[in-house]
């Protein structure tokens, strides 16, 4: 079977999952590329980041049109993330593949356990660093708020550059805990940040010569097709059931990656 066709199919799976769950595309892109195309994590991470970044760009454009993207927060997080992503890419090129596999597996386990433990992220009012102005509903910017926003962007960017994930699963819980923004605004802002971070990470990987364009382009095309198709059917499905199935899928993939990273699976 033609390799490009297989790559498009794998990419479409990522896009479909992204459309059905609102996240998860980046989490599954690495395992699909590692197992399906036998890439290393260093090779798979920028490919997955490019595909998810393109899909996030489509979502953020929609959010901008609706006026729900908090663009100041997105810009600050994006700048911090864009500075951190090349550091993550550089780190990935100097870390052996197996430790990266183990790190990625641990991240998946954290995401899976969080999904099983609670459907809603809790908020402690003492943790809220960014309050909303009661008159115009804009963020009230303080030094504490700026540190929380910038720190979130930096961590997200570094993990995105290192293992190709770290966008939504870092940004969304952080904004929920540190602000009073509604979830639609948080999700749209997260997509905008992921777009900016992806540009930085993919560009850095391309400059380092670690981006496989022959894989990245068809994988991105496939993810876009899967995203558009999944958006047409996502409203007809039970979201609670989808999230539960996704949590189990992430757990199974995490266990598999642990075995592979520990050398127990070839």
Order of alpha helices (4+ residues) and beta strands (2+ residues): alpha-alpha-alpha-alpha-alpha-alpha-alpha-alpha-alpha-alpha
